[in-house]
Amino acid sequence: MLTIPCDPGKFDSVLEIDAGHFTGGVHHTLAVDLVEPNHGPLPGPWRDAAWQESVRDAVPWILVTLWR
């Protein structure tokens, strides 16, 4: 949705959120949690997760969640 060019080849990895995960007229929050392996995101006032991905190459894991 942004017009800033991104060259994924310049990074070790890239997490990409498809525009289809966003709902028009709804507030979204992007949360980044550091979690122990096999644990979920920290609690918050969110309704539901629209998208989630984790980086598991080290402990703690990095868990990225797009909430609605």
Backbone torsions as a table, in degrees:
resi	resn	phi	psi	omega
1	MET	NA	-19.5	176.4
2	LEU	-92.1	157.1	-179.3
3	THR	-100.5	11.7	179.1
4	ILE	-78.7	121.5	-179.4
5	PRO	-68.7	144.1	178.2
6	CYS	-128.3	128.1	175.4
7	ASP	-104.4	96.6	-177.8
8	PRO	-56.1	-23.2	179.4
9	GLY	-66.5	-14.7	179.7
10	LYS	-87.2	0.6	-176.4
11	PHE	-125.5	157.5	175.1
12	ASP	-66.3	-39.3	176.7
13	SER	-157.1	158.5	-178.8
14	VAL	-135.0	128.5	172.7
15	LEU	-96.1	121.6	-176.6
16	GLU	-116.8	125.9	178.3
17	ILE	-101.0	117.3	179.2
18	ASP	-65.9	141.7	-179.1
19	ALA	-58.4	-23.6	179.6
20	GLY	-66.1	-13.7	178.8
21	HIS	-82.9	-10.6	179.5
22	PHE	-95.9	135.8	179.3
23	THR	-107.5	128.1	179.9
24	GLY	-62.1	140.5	177.5
25	GLY	76.1	7.6	-178.7
26	VAL	-117.9	138.7	177.6
27	HIS	-73.8	135.1	177.4
28	HIS	-121.2	147.0	176.6
29	THR	-130.0	132.8	175.9
30	LEU	-102.9	117.9	-178.6
31	ALA	-113.3	139.6	176.5
32	VAL	-120.4	116.1	-178.1
33	ASP	-115.5	143.3	169.6
34	LEU	-97.5	117.9	-173.3
35	VAL	-130.0	155.1	171.3
36	GLU	-68.0	153.5	178.8
37	PRO	-51.8	138.2	177.8
38	ASN	65.8	21.9	174.7
39	HIS	-107.7	154.5	-178.9
40	GLY	-89.1	-175.2	-179.1
41	PRO	-70.1	160.6	176.2
42	LEU	-69.3	150.9	-179.4
43	PRO	-68.5	153.4	178.6
44	GLY	-163.0	-178.1	-177.7
45	PRO	-82.9	25.9	-173.6
46	TRP	-81.1	155.1	177.0
47	ARG	-89.5	-55.7	179.9
48	ASP	-154.9	155.9	-179.8
49	ALA	-84.4	125.6	178.2
50	ALA	-89.4	-27.4	-177.1
51	TRP	-162.1	146.8	177.8
52	GLN	-153.7	140.6	176.1
53	GLU	-149.8	150.7	-179.6
54	SER	-128.1	153.2	174.5
55	VAL	-108.5	117.1	-171.0
56	ARG	-116.5	24.3	-176.4
57	ASP	-85.3	-1.8	177.1
58	ALA	-155.8	164.3	176.2
59	VAL	-107.9	131.8	2.7
60	PRO	-75.7	159.0	175.4
61	TRP	-72.9	155.4	172.9
62	ILE	-103.7	118.7	-178.2
63	LEU	-112.9	119.3	-178.0
64	VAL	-110.9	125.3	-177.1
65	THR	-129.8	132.6	171.5
66	LEU	-98.7	114.6	-177.9
67	TRP	-101.9	149.9	170.3
68	ARG	-106.4	NA	NA
